[in-house]
Amino acid sequence: MCIRDRYEGQWCMGKRSGYGVLTKRNGDHFEGHWIDDKREGQGSYFYNLQNKVFVGEWVDDMPKCGVYSECEDPLAAKRVLKQHFEDAYQQPEIPSIKLANPARVLNEALEETRKDRLFTRARLIPLFELYNEEELQDLVSEFKAAAGENETISFLSLIHISEPTRQAEISYAVFCLKKK
């Protein structure tokens, strides 16, 4: 076990930001995305003592929607639970309840969460996470061209779009600019 929590990953302005892995001293383990020192977006959290894992969407450092399941570990010692009752227990008949389409319900919840957090994430995610070096240089060139000799730009609005030509699902911020 670790003596203290350990984080390995990306940083921005002294805060965890981008992709990172946090291993807590109790053996719990988070792997996923961070924004402004909080878990945000896709991530997985392994609960060491319970041998369970949550995989899903995180919002403001809390799990929002996803799948929580037990991990099978054939090497782990099986816990024997203490028996509380000595007499035979007869379980009453309980009606079976099933979710009609759990995959659809989960996908809708994930989409809604991502849509709700779109502008928050766009505002807080550093540009180096969204763009590669070449794209950043193109962006700087475009800003310089729009600014002209004044080297000042007024932001009129921020629009968020997704570029369907990308292999990865990445959102981009598009700025409407006005020369002063």
ABEGO torsion letter per residue (X at the ends): XBABBBBBEBBBGGBBBEBBBBBBAAGBBBBEBBBGGBBBEBBBBBBAAAGBBBBEBBBGGBBABEBBBBBBBAABBBBBBBBABABBBBBBBBBBBBBABAAAAAAAAAAAAAAAAAAAAAAABBAAAABBAAAAAAAAAAAAAAAEAAGBBBBABBBBBBBAABABBBBBBBBBBBBX
